[in-house]
Structures are given as structure tokens and as C-alpha cells.
Amino acid sequence: LIRRLRVDLAYDGTGYRGWQVQASARTVQGTLEGALARLTGGDSVRTRGAGRTDAGVHARGQVADALVDTRLDDGAIAKGLAALLPADVRPTAVGTVPDGFHARRSAVAKTYRYTLDRSPWGDPFLGRFALHHPYAMDLDAVRAALLLLPGTRDWTGFAAAACEVENRVRTLTDARLETGDGSTLTFVFRADGFLTYMVRNLVGTLLEVGRGAAAPDRVVEVLETRDRGIAGPTAPPKGLCLESVEYGPSAP
Amino acid sequence: LIRRLRVDLAYDGTGYRGWQVQASARTVQGTLEGALARLTGGDSVRTRGAGRTDAGVHARGQVADALVDTRLDDGAIAKGLAALLPADVRPTAVGTVPDGFHARRSAVAKTYRYTLDRSPWGDPFLGRFALHHPYAMDLDAVRAALLLLPGTRDWTGFAAAACEVENRVRTLTDARLETGDGSTLTFVFRADGFLTYMVRNLVGTLLEVGRGAAAPDRVVEVLETRDRGIAGPTAPPKGLCLESVEYGPSAP
């Protein structure tokens, strides 16, 4: 029985060279494809992921789809994946979807979170999942900069030089700061799509604003000039997490 | 200048053979003593910890004391320890205390937390700090058992066979279940002291009550008979965390 499968995943990306399959490196996609191939007895299974998370980036709500040929039902595949995948990559849902479903193209919005550990010495429980950033931060300035971001814009100034897509226009619908319990502070970004390094470059620039090295409207300058050179440094991957991917009510 | 130092620590115990110093194993106490010796230029520094956490057990509020001979002030020692200790052992406070202070003997209460991950497939973000326990649980039965625990009792039935202390009477002042955000469930125990494996054996027995293999009053039977054989299995260390140690207002 050939059908299209949707697999939702949560992973600790610390031990992976990112999502996308590579010939000689351990990646999340490669690990998932290996498990699916073993389960379905196929030579190889190709998956498509909603977000190409970078090396060291985590996910709570990554979505992948794959065409599989198997007699196993969804529940059996879910149990099989849970057993075959390592403890740092967990299937959180498995279901059959219409053949037109495309994990990335059918998505209408994605939400990324970037977590800072503001404790003075670094919380050992957050070591893998947050950037330790105990320095003074002007939160009013950061919030002022965040208010300037939402909208439909060309995000070239915040994209990696290596970003190869031609159309760099995306619509950012949410950019905010959440205060967590304990010592965490989390940036939340929601958009219809993101460019390579976009969230990490936004965070790097916002941290510059926070420490007073740039005014809040620096983010507008970066957007208008498309000059990556005046944006802040790319924030490290470990604080970043693909939180969720949204699909329209009529998505295949 | 010879003085007594109090160091508060948080650690991810995953990579350590527990708190207590051992000749040929990496322990938290050994790591702390090495860093203190390097900082103060002493041949060796002996520390005393409030709780002897087992291999793989974590701490948010471990307390240690040590006699040091150094011209460094408390702030310089705090910074030095933060720099010398590995990322999974963090000093959260450093201060000078009266010489009579004894991290373990001066303590009036300790609180341990044991966290369960109740998600169906296992949350990769909790992999190091919670026991994955997705099975059905009768929470009313567990709470009924918890209500039977507080009091001044002989806890032999919940202690490890290897527990060497003679007086096994301790006063448990709190035993409850907290519902966390997301999929966690946490047991909280507060007492004036704990025996070896006591919390892990309590949790193991409460999980037996939760799955219906024992009635809530099993915990009373274990206490009355002092028969370790009718208690549940020892729960794994990774869910356990020494949350805090309390000292009286006039400590030492």
C-alpha cells in the first residue's frame, strides 16, 4: 500500500549536523530516513522536512512527509519509529495525509524560539538548549526593536551570505520576548517562512541592541540597506528551536 | 587568611559517579575540590557536601563547605570557580560562613524532586533529567499513598541494603505530586534527612501503586515491616534532583 505519511518530530539537535541529509554526517533527516527504510523494508525512503534546521538547532514541532509502501498501519509505524529512532529524536505524531501534502510547501506559518539563560553562572539544566547570556540587557530597547520587525519585507540583510533562494520576501507575523520561569528569556518569531540564519542573525542584532551597541532602529537599517555587515553576529545554534509548523485547514 | 567557605552548586549529574570523592572516578566533589585547590594554590582542599547524591543524580541547590587559606575574596573565588568548573557543574553562590558551619550537619531540611516525563514518546529535552514513564497511572491512588508518608518514622524499609547509618529515623515534612507545564509530573519530598536510595525507593513504590500493582497502604506496610522486598524497585537516578537545602536562621 503506497501512501503519504506525515511524521511530527521533536529532537535535541546537539548531536546532529542539522536536519538535511548529508553523505558522510549524522543528520536528523538521514536518521529518520534510515528508520523508515528499515521499518517499511524499502531500499530507501526520501523525506521532506518543513524546516531545514542548522547543525545544533533543536525542534519541538518539526514536520516531515514521505511516500511509503508498507502494510503497517500508522500506529505500528509510530511504535516502530519510537523503537528505532534514538532517544534524542522522538516521533510525536504519525498519520496518513493526502498525497498532495508537502511538509514545507503546504506550511502556512512556522514559529521559532530562541532561548537565553540569564542566570549569572549558567544553568547546567539549560546547557544544551539556551545561550548563556548573563550580561546587562536593556529590555525596553529590545522590545522597541522587536516592534519594528513584523511585516512583509525583503529579509536579505538578515540572511546568510550563502542563502541561495532568490525571493527573500517573507511575512513576519510575530516578534516578541517571553519571560520564562526561572532565569530564561525567549525570543519568539512567527513567519510564513524563514531564510538561512535569519532567526540567529535577528537574535544577534537584538543582543547588540540590548547591550547598547546599536539603537533599536538598527533593525530597520539592516532591512533597508540589506547590509549584513551592520547586523549583529550570528547567534549560536544551541538556543534555537523550531517550535511549530502550521498548516491551513484545507492543507493537503 | 584561613576561613570557612560555603559554595552552592547546581549540576547535571549525568557525567559523574555521584557526589562523593572516589580515587579513580569523576565525581562532583572531586571536581569541586580540584578547582578549589587550583584557585587557592593549596595541595588539597577537603569539602563537605550537604547531600551525597548518587551517580547520575542532579542538583539545583547542593551546598558544600570547605576550609580555605587564600587572599582571594568571595567574589574572586566565585568567578574563579565559574571559570575552572566544567559547564555541567555551576557555582550559584559563594560566601564566607562562621567556622562552625557544616554543610550537612547544620542543615535543618532538604528537598528532593523526582520528575517523570509523561509524554507518549519521550521528550528529548527531558532525556537527561526525567524518567520517561508514559504508562497509565492512577493519580488518586498515588496521592492517597503520599498522604500516608509524612511523619517521624524509621525508614529502613525504603533504604538501600547497603545503607550504613544506624539511626534510620527521619522526619518527612512534605510528600506531594506537582503537575508541571507540558508533560511532566514531579514528586517532591522534604525531610530533615534522607537515607541512601530513600527517594528512589519511595518513587519506585509509588509507581507500583500508580499502576495498580500495590494498594496505597503498601507504603505503610513497607514502613511497618521494614521489608525492602515488598517495596517497589529503585527508580533510576536521572529523574532525581537535590532541589534545596535549608539552614536555620542561626546556623551554624
Contacts between the chains, C-beta under 8 A, distances in Angstrom:
chain1	res1	chain2	res2	distance
A	10	B	121	7.9
A	10	B	123	6.5
A	10	B	124	5.4
A	10	B	125	7.4
A	11	B	124	5.4
A	12	B	124	4.2
A	12	B	125	6.4
A	12	B	127	6.7
A	58	B	124	7.8
A	58	B	125	7.4
A	60	B	125	7.6
A	78	B	121	7.9
A	82	B	121	5.0
A	82	B	122	7.7
A	87	B	122	6.5
A	87	B	124	6.8
A	87	B	127	5.3
A	88	B	124	4.8
A	88	B	127	6.5
A	89	B	124	6.8
A	90	B	121	4.4
A	90	B	122	5.3
A	90	B	123	7.0
A	90	B	124	5.3
A	91	B	121	5.8
A	92	B	119	7.7
A	92	B	120	7.7
A	92	B	121	5.8
A	119	B	92	7.7
A	120	B	92	7.7
A	121	B	10	7.9
A	121	B	78	8.0
A	121	B	82	5.0
A	121	B	90	4.4
A	121	B	91	5.8
A	121	B	92	5.9
A	122	B	82	7.7
A	122	B	87	6.5
A	122	B	90	5.3
A	123	B	10	6.6
A	123	B	90	7.1
A	124	B	10	5.4
A	124	B	11	5.4
A	124	B	12	4.2
A	124	B	58	7.8
A	124	B	87	6.7
A	124	B	88	4.8
A	124	B	89	6.8
A	124	B	90	5.3
A	125	B	10	7.4
A	125	B	12	6.4
A	125	B	58	7.4
A	125	B	60	7.6
A	125	B	129	6.2
A	127	B	12	6.7
A	127	B	87	5.3
A	127	B	88	6.5
A	129	B	125	6.2
